[in-house]
Amino acid sequence: MTRRVTLLNGPNLNLLGKRQPEIYGHETLSDIETALTRQGAELGLEVVAFQSNHEGVLVDQIQAAREGSAAIIINPGAYSHTSVAILDALNAFEGLVIEVHISNIHKREAFRHHSFVSARADAVIAGCGAQGYQLALQRIAALLG
């Protein structure tokens, strides 16, 4: 079985460390990807990271993950609350899916309280900052054995 994990980050997450650090922290997306790649190697997992501000490109990456990834860690950003297309793509993925949100979306504006992605996710991690990604990878390693 493959030990590849696809890490997908949606719109505006390329601005981590610069955009609203009081909400999202000071770590950059590059910092997160580097830490996850290192942690993955320690857990015997290959982490492949991708970020896009475009919904269709994220759908393409989810579809591509069907051919070689055991799991997806996804922070869909604002698409959490709007994208049936991402949900449909995830529903066609047979591996594990863990949804990550850096902030606690349930303590924010009401429109952020619902996530379409959560309907497919095997787990949801919110409000743990950048550490949420590491928790997701640890959970995937445990589930994959």
Secondary structure as GFF3:
##gff-version 3
##sequence-region A 1 145
A	DSSP	beta_strand	4	9	.	.	.	ID=ss1
A	DSSP	three_ten_helix	13	15	.	.	.	ID=ss2
A	DSSP	alpha_helix	21	24	.	.	.	ID=ss3
A	DSSP	alpha_helix	29	43	.	.	.	ID=ss4
A	DSSP	beta_strand	46	51	.	.	.	ID=ss5
A	DSSP	alpha_helix	55	65	.	.	.	ID=ss6
A	DSSP	beta_strand	71	75	.	.	.	ID=ss7
A	DSSP	three_ten_helix	77	81	.	.	.	ID=ss8
A	DSSP	alpha_helix	84	91	.	.	.	ID=ss9
A	DSSP	beta_strand	96	101	.	.	.	ID=ss10
A	DSSP	three_ten_helix	105	107	.	.	.	ID=ss11
A	DSSP	three_ten_helix	110	112	.	.	.	ID=ss12
A	DSSP	three_ten_helix	117	119	.	.	.	ID=ss13
A	DSSP	beta_strand	123	126	.	.	.	ID=ss14
A	DSSP	alpha_helix	131	144	.	.	.	ID=ss15
###
